[in-house]
C-alpha cells in the first residue's frame, strides 16, 4: 500500500510543535457552529489511490472516498494536503495531521502506532513482469526474486503471509530501507535486475504511459483491505468514520466508486477471494 506499495510516486499523506497539533489539531479548530476541522494527509505519488495533480492539489480514489465521508459527517470539516510517504506517517503519529489515507494495509506494527479504520477499499496484488515472461502466478516465481519491498509496506507482510501458506514456493524478497518509485520498480524488472514487481494493476496503469515500454500484468494473485490511519488520540473520529464506511458499503456508494476508478467492484471481488472484512 506502500500500501501501498509505492514509490516516489508513493507518498502517503499524513503527517507545532507536533504534539500540540496532534489530537488537538481538530479539537483546537472548532468553529462557532461546533464543526471540527480534521486535517487529513494523502499520499502524494500513489495513483490512482492518492496523488497530487498538476496543480499540486489532492486527487484520486481516496480523495473521492473522503469527500463522500465528509458529506455524512456534518460535525467535521475535512482539510486535505498531500505529503510524501515518510513525512505523512510521521506527521500523523506526532499529531500534525489527524489522519492519513493511502493504500495502507492493516499490520500489527501500524496498529501499535496508529488507530486503524475498518477497510474502506481492497487492494489487489498482481505481478508486473516483462512482456513475453512465462510468469503468470506467484507459484511461477519459485526460485526467482521480487523487486525489493520496504518492511513497513503492507505488501511485505502480504507476500510473507502468502509464502507461509505456500512453503514449497521459494521466492526471494529483498528488503530496503526506502521504497523505490514506481518507475524505478518497473525499470529494474524491465532491465532484468529482478523478476517481477508485486503491486497492483491500477498502480502500474497509473504510470504506464511514462515508462516508454510495455509490461505484462498477471491476473490478481492476492488481496487485502486498505485502512485509514489515525493519530492515537482520534478515537471519536475513528468511530464516526467506521460507521459511515459501513453505511457507504451497504448503500453501494463505495462499490460504485471502485467501479469508476478500478473498473471493477472491489468489494464483490474481495468476497470472491475470501478476503472481505465485515
ROFIMAR-335692 format. One record per residue (C-alpha): residue number from 0; residue in one letter; chain; x, y, z. Coordinates in nm, 4 decimals. Layout:
! ROFIMAR-335692
<rec NUM; "A"; "A"; <X; Y; Z>>
...
! end
This chain:
! ROFIMAR-335692
<rec 0; "X"; "A"; <0.0000; 0.0000; 0.0000>>
<rec 1; "X"; "A"; <0.3289; 0.1308; 0.0136>>
<rec 2; "X"; "A"; <0.0040; 0.0234; 0.0852>>
<rec 3; "X"; "A"; <0.0970; 0.0708; -0.0675>>
<rec 4; "X"; "A"; <0.3222; -0.0003; -0.2449>>
<rec 5; "X"; "A"; <0.4854; 0.2582; -0.3712>>
<rec 6; "X"; "A"; <0.7465; 0.4994; -0.4551>>
<rec 7; "X"; "A"; <0.8474; 0.8438; -0.5079>>
<rec 8; "X"; "A"; <0.5184; 0.8037; -0.6631>>
<rec 9; "X"; "A"; <0.4113; 0.6888; -0.3386>>
<rec 10; "X"; "A"; <0.3932; 0.9236; -0.0577>>
<rec 11; "X"; "A"; <0.1278; 0.8901; 0.1934>>
<rec 12; "X"; "A"; <-0.0447; 1.1790; 0.3221>>
<rec 13; "X"; "A"; <-0.0449; 1.2379; 0.6696>>
<rec 14; "X"; "A"; <0.1927; 1.3561; 0.8824>>
<rec 15; "X"; "A"; <0.3984; 2.2743; 1.6473>>
<rec 16; "X"; "A"; <0.5103; 2.1764; 1.7991>>
<rec 17; "X"; "A"; <0.3991; 1.8496; 1.6808>>
<rec 18; "X"; "A"; <0.2454; 1.7127; 1.9949>>
<rec 19; "X"; "A"; <0.0477; 2.0304; 2.0383>>
<rec 20; "X"; "A"; <-0.1010; 1.9859; 1.6941>>
<rec 21; "X"; "A"; <-0.1794; 1.6191; 1.7472>>
<rec 22; "X"; "A"; <-0.5126; 1.5276; 1.8799>>
<rec 23; "X"; "A"; <-0.5615; 1.8949; 1.9404>>
<rec 24; "X"; "A"; <-0.5463; 1.9832; 1.5732>>
<rec 25; "X"; "A"; <-0.9126; 1.9009; 1.5286>>
<rec 26; "X"; "A"; <-1.0219; 1.9985; 1.8777>>
<rec 27; "X"; "A"; <-0.8283; 2.3236; 1.8557>>
<rec 28; "X"; "A"; <-1.0049; 2.4244; 1.5346>>
<rec 29; "X"; "A"; <-1.3724; 2.4154; 1.6216>>
<rec 30; "X"; "A"; <-1.5805; 2.6969; 1.4747>>
<rec 31; "X"; "A"; <-1.8706; 2.8714; 1.6405>>
<rec 32; "X"; "A"; <-2.1096; 2.6145; 1.4952>>
<rec 33; "X"; "A"; <-1.9271; 2.3320; 1.6701>>
<rec 34; "X"; "A"; <-1.7748; 2.1902; 1.3488>>
<rec 35; "X"; "A"; <-1.4254; 2.0491; 1.3944>>
<rec 36; "X"; "A"; <-1.1633; 2.0817; 1.1239>>
<rec 37; "X"; "A"; <-0.9917; 1.7493; 1.0578>>
<rec 38; "X"; "A"; <-0.6514; 1.7604; 0.8913>>
<rec 39; "X"; "A"; <-0.6072; 1.4665; 0.6574>>
<rec 40; "X"; "A"; <-0.2907; 1.3787; 0.4685>>
<rec 41; "X"; "A"; <-0.2970; 1.1896; 0.1412>>
<rec 42; "X"; "A"; <-0.0038; 1.0178; -0.0210>>
<rec 43; "X"; "A"; <0.1307; 1.2411; -0.2960>>
<rec 44; "X"; "A"; <0.2536; 0.9877; -0.5511>>
<rec 45; "X"; "A"; <0.0375; 0.6775; -0.5439>>
<rec 46; "X"; "A"; <-0.2039; 0.6982; -0.8368>>
<rec 47; "X"; "A"; <-0.4846; 0.6136; -0.8744>>
<rec 48; "X"; "A"; <-0.5307; 0.5873; -0.4961>>
<rec 49; "X"; "A"; <-0.3973; 0.9269; -0.3949>>
<rec 50; "X"; "A"; <-0.1652; 1.1734; -0.5623>>
<rec 51; "X"; "A"; <-0.1014; 1.5405; -0.6339>>
<rec 52; "X"; "A"; <-0.2414; 1.6694; -0.9627>>
<rec 53; "X"; "A"; <-0.0592; 1.9091; -1.1958>>
<rec 54; "X"; "A"; <-0.1517; 2.1957; -0.9647>>
<rec 55; "X"; "A"; <-0.0307; 2.0168; -0.6527>>
<rec 56; "X"; "A"; <-0.3861; 1.9520; -0.5357>>
<rec 57; "X"; "A"; <-0.5032; 1.6194; -0.3861>>
<rec 58; "X"; "A"; <-0.6584; 1.3793; -0.6370>>
<rec 59; "X"; "A"; <-0.7519; 1.0139; -0.6730>>
<rec 60; "X"; "A"; <-0.9838; 0.7440; -0.5422>>
<rec 61; "X"; "A"; <-0.9000; 0.8083; -0.1762>>
<rec 62; "X"; "A"; <-0.9963; 1.1740; -0.2093>>
<rec 63; "X"; "A"; <-1.3289; 1.0676; -0.3625>>
<rec 64; "X"; "A"; <-1.3884; 0.8406; -0.0612>>
<rec 65; "X"; "A"; <-1.3067; 1.1218; 0.1806>>
<rec 66; "X"; "A"; <-1.5494; 1.3566; 0.0099>>
<rec 67; "X"; "A"; <-1.8289; 1.1018; 0.0471>>
<rec 68; "X"; "A"; <-1.7421; 1.0589; 0.4151>>
<rec 69; "X"; "A"; <-1.7314; 1.4362; 0.4673>>
<rec 70; "X"; "A"; <-2.0893; 1.4629; 0.3365>>
<rec 71; "X"; "A"; <-2.2013; 1.2136; 0.6012>>
<rec 72; "X"; "A"; <-2.0226; 1.3818; 0.8919>>
<rec 73; "X"; "A"; <-2.1584; 1.7357; 0.9440>>
<rec 74; "X"; "A"; <-1.9759; 1.7606; 1.2766>>
<rec 75; "X"; "A"; <-1.6443; 1.7574; 1.0902>>
<rec 76; "X"; "A"; <-1.4898; 1.9582; 0.8094>>
<rec 77; "X"; "A"; <-1.2060; 1.7808; 0.6263>>
<rec 78; "X"; "A"; <-0.8960; 1.9736; 0.5267>>
<rec 79; "X"; "A"; <-0.6669; 1.7954; 0.2794>>
<rec 80; "X"; "A"; <-0.2977; 1.8056; 0.1965>>
<rec 81; "X"; "A"; <-0.0637; 1.5798; 0.0025>>
<rec 82; "X"; "A"; <0.2616; 1.4628; 0.1595>>
<rec 83; "X"; "A"; <0.5349; 1.2148; 0.0820>>
<rec 84; "X"; "A"; <0.5141; 0.8709; 0.2388>>
<rec 85; "X"; "A"; <0.7516; 0.9140; 0.5335>>
<rec 86; "X"; "A"; <0.6502; 1.2724; 0.6136>>
<rec 87; "X"; "A"; <0.2867; 1.1710; 0.6220>>
<rec 88; "X"; "A"; <0.3428; 0.8766; 0.8560>>
<rec 89; "X"; "A"; <0.5489; 1.0828; 1.0985>>
<rec 90; "X"; "A"; <0.3043; 1.3723; 1.0801>>
<rec 91; "X"; "A"; <0.0065; 1.1584; 1.1811>>
<rec 92; "X"; "A"; <0.1979; 0.9824; 1.4537>>
<rec 93; "X"; "A"; <0.3144; 1.3113; 1.6055>>
<rec 94; "X"; "A"; <-0.0149; 1.4903; 1.5554>>
<rec 95; "X"; "A"; <0.0450; 1.7377; 1.2754>>
<rec 96; "X"; "A"; <-0.2287; 1.5528; 1.0898>>
<rec 97; "X"; "A"; <-0.5304; 1.3774; 1.2361>>
<rec 98; "X"; "A"; <-0.5454; 1.1025; 0.9748>>
<rec 99; "X"; "A"; <-0.3659; 0.9603; 0.6745>>
<rec 100; "X"; "A"; <-0.5132; 0.7780; 0.3774>>
<rec 101; "X"; "A"; <-0.3413; 0.5771; 0.1065>>
<rec 102; "X"; "A"; <-0.3159; 0.2130; 0.0056>>
<rec 103; "X"; "A"; <-0.2341; 0.1043; 0.3624>>
<rec 104; "X"; "A"; <-0.2859; -0.2496; 0.4868>>
<rec 105; "X"; "A"; <-0.3614; -0.3326; 0.8469>>
<rec 106; "X"; "A"; <-0.0458; -0.4595; 1.0160>>
<rec 107; "X"; "A"; <0.0494; -0.5301; 1.3759>>
<rec 108; "X"; "A"; <0.3136; -0.2568; 1.3688>>
<rec 109; "X"; "A"; <0.0683; 0.0006; 1.2370>>
<rec 110; "X"; "A"; <-0.1930; -0.0977; 1.4937>>
<rec 111; "X"; "A"; <0.0635; -0.0249; 1.7655>>
<rec 112; "X"; "A"; <0.1402; 0.3226; 1.6324>>
<rec 113; "X"; "A"; <-0.1959; 0.4368; 1.4940>>
<rec 114; "X"; "A"; <-0.5673; 0.3795; 1.5229>>
<rec 115; "X"; "A"; <-0.6924; 0.1962; 1.2137>>
<rec 116; "X"; "A"; <-1.0263; 0.2149; 1.0367>>
<rec 117; "X"; "A"; <-1.2352; -0.0692; 0.9046>>
<rec 118; "X"; "A"; <-1.1385; -0.1397; 0.5381>>
<rec 119; "X"; "A"; <-1.2773; 0.1237; 0.3023>>
<rec 120; "X"; "A"; <-1.1360; -0.0466; -0.0080>>
<rec 121; "X"; "A"; <-0.9459; -0.3573; -0.1172>>
<rec 122; "X"; "A"; <-0.6044; -0.3672; -0.2710>>
<rec 123; "X"; "A"; <-0.5314; -0.6497; -0.5100>>
<rec 124; "X"; "A"; <-0.1808; -0.7545; -0.5968>>
<rec 125; "X"; "A"; <-0.0710; -0.8598; -0.9421>>
<rec 126; "X"; "A"; <0.2723; -0.9422; -1.0747>>
<rec 127; "X"; "A"; <0.4130; -0.6961; -1.3262>>
<rec 128; "X"; "A"; <0.6709; -0.8668; -1.5487>>
<rec 129; "X"; "A"; <0.8381; -0.8066; -1.8859>>
<rec 130; "X"; "A"; <0.6354; -0.8753; -2.1986>>
<rec 131; "X"; "A"; <0.6864; -1.2346; -2.3014>>
<rec 132; "X"; "A"; <0.7666; -1.3512; -1.9480>>
<rec 133; "X"; "A"; <0.6355; -1.7012; -1.8642>>
<rec 134; "X"; "A"; <0.5446; -1.5831; -1.5118>>
<rec 135; "X"; "A"; <0.1688; -1.5818; -1.4522>>
<rec 136; "X"; "A"; <0.1360; -1.6573; -1.0786>>
<rec 137; "X"; "A"; <0.3285; -1.6482; -0.7533>>
<rec 138; "X"; "A"; <0.3994; -2.0198; -0.7905>>
<rec 139; "X"; "A"; <0.5771; -1.9378; -1.1165>>
<rec 140; "X"; "A"; <0.8113; -1.7189; -0.9074>>
<rec 141; "X"; "A"; <0.9677; -2.0233; -0.7385>>
<rec 142; "X"; "A"; <1.3443; -1.9644; -0.7285>>
<rec 143; "X"; "A"; <1.3061; -1.6065; -0.8509>>
<rec 144; "X"; "A"; <1.3316; -1.2608; -0.6947>>
<rec 145; "X"; "A"; <1.0768; -0.9868; -0.6434>>
<rec 146; "X"; "A"; <1.1602; -0.6198; -0.6665>>
<rec 147; "X"; "A"; <1.2630; -0.5072; -0.3116>>
<rec 148; "X"; "A"; <0.9933; -0.4071; -0.0627>>
<rec 149; "X"; "A"; <1.0422; -0.1926; 0.2474>>
<rec 150; "X"; "A"; <0.9390; -0.3954; 0.5589>>
<rec 151; "X"; "A"; <0.6942; -0.1249; 0.6697>>
<rec 152; "X"; "A"; <0.4987; -0.1653; 0.3437>>
<rec 153; "X"; "A"; <0.1847; -0.3759; 0.3735>>
<rec 154; "X"; "A"; <0.2910; -0.5687; 0.0646>>
<rec 155; "X"; "A"; <0.5860; -0.7052; 0.2620>>
<rec 156; "X"; "A"; <0.3516; -0.8601; 0.5177>>
<rec 157; "X"; "A"; <0.1170; -0.9856; 0.2461>>
<rec 158; "X"; "A"; <0.3850; -1.1657; 0.0454>>
<rec 159; "X"; "A"; <0.5367; -1.3262; 0.3552>>
<rec 160; "X"; "A"; <0.1913; -1.4413; 0.4663>>
<rec 161; "X"; "A"; <0.1446; -1.5973; 0.1239>>
<rec 162; "X"; "A"; <0.4853; -1.7698; 0.1480>>
<rec 163; "X"; "A"; <0.3904; -1.9135; 0.4878>>
<rec 164; "X"; "A"; <0.0787; -2.0615; 0.3291>>
<rec 165; "X"; "A"; <0.2843; -2.1971; 0.0395>>
<rec 166; "X"; "A"; <0.6108; -2.3214; 0.1969>>
<rec 167; "X"; "A"; <0.7160; -2.5171; -0.1110>>
<rec 168; "X"; "A"; <0.7476; -2.1964; -0.3116>>
<rec 169; "X"; "A"; <1.0765; -2.0147; -0.2523>>
<rec 170; "X"; "A"; <1.0714; -1.6502; -0.3532>>
<rec 171; "X"; "A"; <1.3456; -1.4046; -0.2597>>
<rec 172; "X"; "A"; <1.2036; -1.0766; -0.1272>>
<rec 173; "X"; "A"; <1.4882; -0.8250; -0.0775>>
<rec 174; "X"; "A"; <1.4416; -0.5635; 0.1941>>
<rec 175; "X"; "A"; <1.5183; -0.1946; 0.1507>>
<rec 176; "X"; "A"; <1.5036; 0.0955; 0.3948>>
<rec 177; "X"; "A"; <1.3485; 0.3350; 0.1414>>
<rec 178; "X"; "A"; <1.0925; 0.2294; -0.1164>>
<rec 179; "X"; "A"; <1.1759; 0.2958; -0.4828>>
<rec 180; "X"; "A"; <0.9487; 0.4963; -0.7066>>
<rec 181; "X"; "A"; <0.7061; 0.3012; -0.9210>>
<rec 182; "X"; "A"; <0.9087; 0.3921; -1.2308>>
<rec 183; "X"; "A"; <1.2275; 0.2604; -1.0721>>
<rec 184; "X"; "A"; <1.0500; -0.0613; -0.9679>>
<rec 185; "X"; "A"; <0.9351; -0.1288; -1.3218>>
<rec 186; "X"; "A"; <1.2690; -0.0263; -1.4712>>
<rec 187; "X"; "A"; <1.4539; -0.2749; -1.2501>>
<rec 188; "X"; "A"; <1.2319; -0.5584; -1.3721>>
<rec 189; "X"; "A"; <1.2359; -0.4439; -1.7330>>
<rec 190; "X"; "A"; <1.6183; -0.4424; -1.7321>>
<rec 191; "X"; "A"; <1.6354; -0.7879; -1.5693>>
<rec 192; "X"; "A"; <1.7648; -0.6907; -1.2245>>
<rec 193; "X"; "A"; <1.4586; -0.8535; -1.0647>>
<rec 194; "X"; "A"; <1.1950; -1.0908; -1.1989>>
<rec 195; "X"; "A"; <0.8685; -0.9190; -1.1034>>
<rec 196; "X"; "A"; <0.7062; -0.6311; -0.9190>>
<rec 197; "X"; "A"; <0.4408; -0.7326; -0.6619>>
<rec 198; "X"; "A"; <0.1989; -0.4426; -0.6995>>
<rec 199; "X"; "A"; <-0.1497; -0.3613; -0.8205>>
<rec 200; "X"; "A"; <-0.2572; -0.3395; -1.1821>>
<rec 201; "X"; "A"; <-0.4021; 0.0047; -1.1086>>
<rec 202; "X"; "A"; <-0.0688; 0.1347; -0.9852>>
<rec 203; "X"; "A"; <0.1106; 0.0073; -1.2928>>
<rec 204; "X"; "A"; <-0.1528; 0.1646; -1.5158>>
<rec 205; "X"; "A"; <-0.1130; 0.4914; -1.3252>>
<rec 206; "X"; "A"; <0.2411; 0.5357; -1.4594>>
<rec 207; "X"; "A"; <0.2478; 0.3071; -1.7655>>
<rec 208; "X"; "A"; <0.2332; 0.5951; -2.0125>>
<rec 209; "X"; "A"; <0.5528; 0.7452; -1.8659>>
<rec 210; "X"; "A"; <0.7678; 0.4312; -1.8943>>
<rec 211; "X"; "A"; <0.8396; 0.4181; -2.2651>>
<rec 212; "X"; "A"; <0.7797; 0.0433; -2.2794>>
<rec 213; "X"; "A"; <0.5021; -0.2050; -2.2026>>
<rec 214; "X"; "A"; <0.4939; -0.4732; -1.9351>>
<rec 215; "X"; "A"; <0.2678; -0.7715; -1.8726>>
<rec 216; "X"; "A"; <0.0290; -0.7676; -1.5798>>
<rec 217; "X"; "A"; <-0.0789; -1.1068; -1.4454>>
<rec 218; "X"; "A"; <-0.4198; -1.1886; -1.3060>>
<rec 219; "X"; "A"; <-0.4735; -1.0987; -0.9396>>
<rec 220; "X"; "A"; <-0.2533; -1.3076; -0.7106>>
<rec 221; "X"; "A"; <-0.3601; -1.1792; -0.3669>>
<rec 222; "X"; "A"; <-0.5658; -0.9134; -0.1883>>
<rec 223; "X"; "A"; <-0.6046; -0.7211; 0.1386>>
<rec 224; "X"; "A"; <-0.8205; -0.4442; 0.2850>>
<rec 225; "X"; "A"; <-0.6910; -0.0874; 0.2987>>
<rec 226; "X"; "A"; <-0.7484; 0.1310; 0.6041>>
<rec 227; "X"; "A"; <-0.7285; 0.4894; 0.7247>>
<rec 228; "X"; "A"; <-0.4513; 0.5617; 0.9769>>
<rec 229; "X"; "A"; <-0.5414; 0.7971; 1.2646>>
<rec 230; "X"; "A"; <-0.3446; 0.9710; 1.5341>>
<rec 231; "X"; "A"; <-0.3851; 0.7695; 1.8558>>
<rec 232; "X"; "A"; <-0.5963; 1.0448; 2.0134>>
<rec 233; "X"; "A"; <-0.8621; 1.0380; 1.7412>>
<rec 234; "X"; "A"; <-1.0915; 0.7649; 1.8765>>
<rec 235; "X"; "A"; <-1.4089; 0.9666; 1.8203>>
<rec 236; "X"; "A"; <-1.3102; 1.0350; 1.4594>>
<rec 237; "X"; "A"; <-1.2258; 0.6678; 1.4075>>
<rec 238; "X"; "A"; <-1.5660; 0.5583; 1.5374>>
<rec 239; "X"; "A"; <-1.7557; 0.8141; 1.3299>>
<rec 240; "X"; "A"; <-1.5773; 0.7249; 1.0074>>
<rec 241; "X"; "A"; <-1.6041; 0.3492; 1.0652>>
<rec 242; "X"; "A"; <-1.9803; 0.3808; 1.0979>>
<rec 243; "X"; "A"; <-2.0046; 0.5724; 0.7723>>
<rec 244; "X"; "A"; <-1.7694; 0.3377; 0.5854>>
<rec 245; "X"; "A"; <-2.0064; 0.0509; 0.6686>>
<rec 246; "X"; "A"; <-2.3034; 0.2614; 0.5560>>
<rec 247; "X"; "A"; <-2.1370; 0.3624; 0.2276>>
<rec 248; "X"; "A"; <-2.0552; -0.0011; 0.1507>>
<rec 249; "X"; "A"; <-2.4096; -0.1135; 0.2269>>
<rec 250; "X"; "A"; <-2.5775; 0.1577; 0.0196>>
<rec 251; "X"; "A"; <-2.3474; 0.0868; -0.2764>>
<rec 252; "X"; "A"; <-2.1596; 0.4187; -0.2775>>
<rec 253; "X"; "A"; <-1.8121; 0.2743; -0.2259>>
<rec 254; "X"; "A"; <-1.8635; -0.0209; -0.4627>>
<rec 255; "X"; "A"; <-1.9694; 0.2304; -0.7303>>
<rec 256; "X"; "A"; <-1.6570; 0.4365; -0.6679>>
<rec 257; "X"; "A"; <-1.4398; 0.1296; -0.7159>>
<rec 258; "X"; "A"; <-1.6219; 0.0604; -1.0419>>
<rec 259; "X"; "A"; <-1.5402; 0.4136; -1.1549>>
<rec 260; "X"; "A"; <-1.1743; 0.4121; -1.0533>>
<rec 261; "X"; "A"; <-1.0780; 0.0461; -1.0966>>
<rec 262; "X"; "A"; <-1.3364; -0.0821; -1.3483>>
<rec 263; "X"; "A"; <-1.4494; -0.3494; -1.1003>>
<rec 264; "X"; "A"; <-1.6453; -0.3893; -0.7778>>
<rec 265; "X"; "A"; <-1.3598; -0.4338; -0.5311>>
<rec 266; "X"; "A"; <-1.5951; -0.5441; -0.2534>>
<rec 267; "X"; "A"; <-1.7533; -0.8194; -0.4605>>
<rec 268; "X"; "A"; <-1.4073; -0.9327; -0.5678>>
<rec 269; "X"; "A"; <-1.2853; -0.9335; -0.2072>>
<rec 270; "X"; "A"; <-1.5775; -1.1587; -0.1138>>
<rec 271; "X"; "A"; <-1.4946; -1.3892; -0.4035>>
<rec 272; "X"; "A"; <-1.1323; -1.4138; -0.2886>>
<rec 273; "X"; "A"; <-1.2498; -1.4600; 0.0731>>
<rec 274; "X"; "A"; <-1.0602; -1.1544; 0.1988>>
<rec 275; "X"; "A"; <-1.3633; -0.9316; 0.2675>>
<rec 276; "X"; "A"; <-1.3742; -0.7999; 0.6246>>
<rec 277; "X"; "A"; <-1.7027; -0.7051; 0.7907>>
! end
